[in-house]
């Protein structure tokens, strides 16, 4: 079963690709590696969540935000490639979590996005990962995630 069928199975669909928020490429390709710029939990350029984990945002809300970051990343990748089934696997995820003082469950938050990637890509969805706490993210979003994917060889 391909990525698009799995999305439907989970009751999900790709959103419109997020608008560019600065001077960068949403996706950059080097050989068979695809680097997806940091994605926030937004819809039509507006944050779906704002605040800090451990203060305004619960771990469950943070996990939902991380899932939305993944969907936005896949939307950017789909806009670039035209077909997510061309992806060989997920190589690396770098997640940033806006954290209130004393909050140290960043890996649990990013697990929300990691689980979705594993659900969609199966064994090839397992990835190297970092989950970093930070004091601020753009627009007061609670989570931002960037990705590295591998493209299938022709």
KOLDO-611692 format. One record per residue: x, y, z of N, C-alpha, C, O, CB in turn. Coordinates in steps of 0.001 Angstrom, whole numbers, plus 500000, padded with zeros to 6 digits. Atoms other than C-alpha are relative to their C-alpha. Glycine has a CB too. Layout:
// KOLDO-611692
XYZXYZXYZXYZXYZ...
This chain:
// KOLDO-611692
500850498823500000500000500000500000500895501240500000501843501334500780499033499998501228499211498782500116501373503398499005499669501023501080498745500843501873499790500614498645500147498938498990501666506544501103498606500628499942497994500872500982501074501090499797501290499325500129498485508105499721498860499121500536497932499617501174499739500370498527501010500923499482496418505002500508500080499919501522499057499845502203500178498601499382499845500036498538497885504900504020499446501268500632498816501206501688501481499822500386500578498757499489496976508553504539498483499866500114497899500233501134500368501191499085501458500178499982493366507715503623499578499038501105498570499260501775499504499484498639500301500976498951493419504707505967499947500667501368499131500296502213501043498878500002499954499287498716494290507079508840499051501196500031499018501939501012501421500470500286500930498876500049491640509586507750500699501331499815500192502369500242499177500038501253499206498791500200494308512100506723500103500327498521499965499452497666501398499837500607499679499588501365494972514093503592501074501067500066501220501768501067498737500524499248498951498987500037497835516279502544499375501379499924498464501596499126500948499769498809500481498623500120497198519973503159500663500663498794501550500088498165500288500808501301499281499197500996498142522639500652501397500256500547501564500409501757499247501359499686498651499728499488501894523216500844500040501355500714499443502324500243501036499971498846499914498728499279502713525910503398500680501069499146501597500767498382500763499816501322499317498931500729503625529298501946501412500194500546501666499975501730499201501320500093498620499744499590507314530154502041500011501160500982499345502171500758500909500306498771499957498975498965508115532201505140501287500799500024501530501537500979499796499374501324498727499284500015511506533592504129500775499674498741500221499195497752500832499656501239499129500198501154514432533334501774500644498621500054501802498490500449501080501093499941499520501380499982514818529559501455499176499177499011498106499598498571499914499393501438500737500953500833513769526620499298499264499042500926499866498540501875500959499221499025500719500958499164511030524433500821500626498606499953500661497896500958498547499923499567499335501294500180512816521362499413501249500245499154501213500976498164499040498934499318498737499910500751516408521083498219500499498584499785500574497791500723501078500877500758499528501336500343517722518019496416501492500021499750502011500912499078499262499458498773498578500224500264521330516809496457500143498511499707500055497688500618500920500456501222499963501407500376521728513567494530498643499375500255497624499861499765501101499248500775501283500643499693519077511211495866499505500363501400498623499697501942500129498479499874500430499533498683518721513099499165499135501250499844499452502151499067501225500292500910500932498881500023515831515502499740499955500630501388499622499964502368498581499541499549499976499252498744516140518142502463498767500899500031498598501766499174501326500843500146501231499223499874512827519604503605500197501014501121500512500655502256498761499076500280499842498919499023512990522966505365499035499823501166498023499130501057499776501366499333500801500099498793511558523329508853498537500338499756498208501331499107500560500904501058501440499839500150507787522980508995499364500169501364499719499478502319499383498799499260500745499798498765505466524273511677498602499426499881498198498982498806499934501484500352501374500496500006501947523208512658499036501090499534498312501688500330499603499499501400500791498908500555500206525630510325498992499481498987499108498371498467500908501042499351500971500233501065497242525713507989499802501325499291499463502330499917498637499429500556500104498778500798497154528260505173500838501130500597500428502290500598498539500438499889499063499019499477500102530012506798499714500492501408500438501343501925500032501147499104500349499563498645498411530413510192500241498861500990499924497709500695498521500472500063499741501046499007499471528543513353498717499341500503497737500016500818500766500580501173501109500743499397497105525815514528500161499918501512499185499726502237499909498589499402499660500031498574498832525848517935500990501129500257501834501425499410500601498601500430498980499048499570500740528555519784500273499780501483499422499291502225499554501473499726499631500105498596502570528598523077501142499040500222501738498523499277498820499573500815498865500825499607505140526585524950499523498699500639498522498660501354500912500767500968500246501277499335505160522957525973500330500163501472501318500802501834500841498848499360499796499881498567504866522661529712499366501253500583499460501496501786501465499988500307500730498831499513502859525877529939498636500036499316497661499552499890500799501321499732501298499935500682500098526536527366499651498724499238498478498461498974499988501165499046500187501157500881500555523324525374500315498709500755501365498594501388500894500120498738499782501308499373500173519758526685500851499121499079501043499442497906498640499306500318499229500946500820502293516842525477499123499480498866499597499370497735500535498815500865500886500508501047499267515492523566499774501040498901499760500702497718498659499579500603500138498935501003498727518846521851501307500159499220501291500383498009499606501347500676498705499922500673502449518965521094500180498876498998500732499089497919501124499965501016499922501124500929502244515514519512499117500253498773499508499927497652499581498692500703500871499650501128499318516690517361500673501060499124500585501005497898498623500514500508499262498982500755501402519731516366501119499348499188501347499721498037500583501074500955498923500694500713504294517418515429499441499225498805500066499196497745500752499043500952500625500701501129501950515321513264499682500978498871499875500669497695498713499275500454500311498997501030500834518484511477501279500467499304501272500723498100499258501212500624498718499651500621504487519409510909500377498970498944500852499324497865501112500101501065499703501074500964504948516025509204499110500146498770499601500060497645499799498599500648500905499847501145501866516541507021500418501185499132500378501100497905498547500183500481499551498840500769503131519985506014501299499700499259501481500133498122500187501210500920498766500396500673506564518551505240499721499108498806500333499269497751500926499290500968500366500883501110505002515838503095499302500777498893499470500458497716499096498863500493500646499159501012502879518468501334501045500753499188500930500851497966499022500992500660498913499309500717506027520443500475500745499018499101501101499349497970500987500666501000499307501027500766507694517244499311499157499556498801499687499369497706500330498797500898500896500358501105504653516274497209500019501092498926500062500784497735498553499781500519499964498897500966504678519739495580501302499970499195501308500320498015499852501359500725498705500059500682508356519240494714500101498778499088500528498891497939501135499980501025499812501269500713508252515580493601498816499609499114498996499027498043500254498902500991501191500431500695504670515082492477499516498621500400498394498246500058500244500026498553500378501365499632504627511564493968500808499545501211502003499270501101500215499030498810499305500424498775505475510607497554500409498529499963501247498103500758499113500247501210499601501399500105505713506972496517501386499848499354501892498733499226498961499223499195498616500014500496509082507903494978501013500034501143502218499935500913500238501189499064499124499923498832510478508155498524500451498598500396499630497698500572499281500696501186499445501289499548512797505288499509499916499887501517499729498791502045501469499842499537500057500055498548512792506241503185500266501336500651500684502297500005500975498999500509499744498826499172513063508787505949501372499794500634501605498777501288498871500211501097498634500134499499516691509381506902500162500671501359500688500066502294500992500597499002499747499231498778516651512081509597498853500960500252498283501531499322501336500771499902500981499027499531514198514182511582500685500851501064501319500327501979498703499298500566499495499079498987515255517265513528498824500811500500498269501630499767501133500927499434501160499343499429512532518504515862500386501004501064501213500729501934499060498983500576499819498943499009512492521727517834498698500179500754497626500235500151500446501336499333501175499870499148510106522126520756500162501243500866501078501322501684499798498728500879499986498802499157509390525538522282499562499580501396498441499111501594499064501133499422500191500600498673509651524692525961500026501038501103500882501922501127501067498956500264499986499192498787508735526417529193501139499497500894501561498349500756498615499933500747498942500465499098511435526288531901499572498731500736498453498642501240500365501101501013500257501242499304511643522811533387499366498914499142499295497762499571499135500267501156500581501024500868509963521041530450501126499228499321501989499832498683499047500635498941498914500798500569512179518155529330499495498733499312500199497724499267500990499630501085500572501158500700509892515785527413499934500228498497498997499773497842498603499694500534499969499719501433510839516991523928499901498727499152499177498724498157501273500750499652500126501215500819511327513409522626498562499465499936498140498968498893500915498918500548501394500462500014507749512508523639499163500823499024498278500285498358499391500080501413500735499117500903506450515501521674500297499607498546499376499419497750500378501493500257499611500312501376508402514675518509499585498587499616499456498284498430501510500167499822500518501340500298507255511041518826498700500063499192498431499167498393499768499224501301501234499863500771503919512281517446500263500025498504499543499388497735499264501258500410499638499953501417505568513082514117500717498751499552500467498248498456500863501199499721499261501215500359507918510107514150499060498832499776499239498058498836501014499648501084500943501108500147505032507698514640499250500084498680499027499065498025499010499986501161500704499853501270503189509134511656500897499587498833500435498927497902499521501451499817499083500400501076506276508703509454500162498482499940500207497905498853501371500663500193499885501463499951506639505083510590498710499360499488498751498377498748500308499518501447501283500527500469502921504476510005499876500103498476499349499196497832498842500749500673500162499770501435503116505905506477501035499274499152500721498800498060500070501469499714498913500562500804506474504527505321500448498623500482501370498044499907501179500941500008499644501319499503506647501297507337501436499955500497501918500901501120499794498962498920498612500186499544510137499982508013500901501132499513501850501512500199500550498649499509499180498911500553511564502740505792499693501350500661500348502351500369499777500105498488500327498774499275509941505338508059500832500207501252500870501308501801498556499996500369499116499862498827512338504608510948501162500900499608501710500768498513500520498594500509499047498960500367514833507467511079500899500346501178500571500087502335499266501250499507499179499363498973517688509039512959499259501276500414498502501839499623501476500314499474500799498870499537516368511904515087500680500745501128501420500168501925498636499530500447499677499177498841517104514765517423498739500761500384497973501185499519501195500981499704501128499230499476514505516466519637500583501032500950501072500692502027498934499076500726499304498914499315515731519831520873499002500963500632498042501378499983500921500751499025500793498964499354514157522180523391500574501363499674501792501537499627499948499787501520499574498636500290514283525873522551499057500964500702497938500601501065500032500269498466500843499036499293512959529029524147498971500664499105497921501079499597500855501052500633500939499331500903511251530480521048500043499358498622501085498868498187500318501504499896500102500397501396510050529446517592499192501077499267498448501822499903499334498578499854500699498948500748508680531666514786498488499987500235497867498925500266500283499849498514501447499888499852505138532949515333499451499346501250498249499097501334499337499412498822500385500638498747505056531371518810499476498576499796498731498066500633498949500836500699500399501399500192504522527895517290500734499135501021501841499477501437500307499518498539499369500827498981505283525086519739500988498971499452501837498480500196498949499298500778499173501055500583507001522666517311500388500399498586499582500966497849499257498635500002499542499874501388509082522894514137500847498775499700501669498363500518500816501339499764499260501206500376510463519881512279500541500151498591499844500611497686499104498745500104499423500106501341512852519525509356500361498545499739500501497754500672501252500921499846499890501406500399513473516317507421501073499791498946501409500700498187498667499496499479499187500467501115515888514430505221499388498680499543499224497751500334501526499833500406500565501196500622514379511845502868500969499492498931501782500243498392498593500298499382499237500596501087515999509460500429499053499684498852497981499117499059500746498722500472500787500251501202514661509257496888500381498642499423501557498277499421500214501122498951499716501273500659514331505869495159500844500240498770500697501260498096498700499268499624499211499922501220516849505251492413499102499673498810498242498797498908501219499035500059500848500281501171515292505339488926500212498603499456499574498219498476500268501009498904
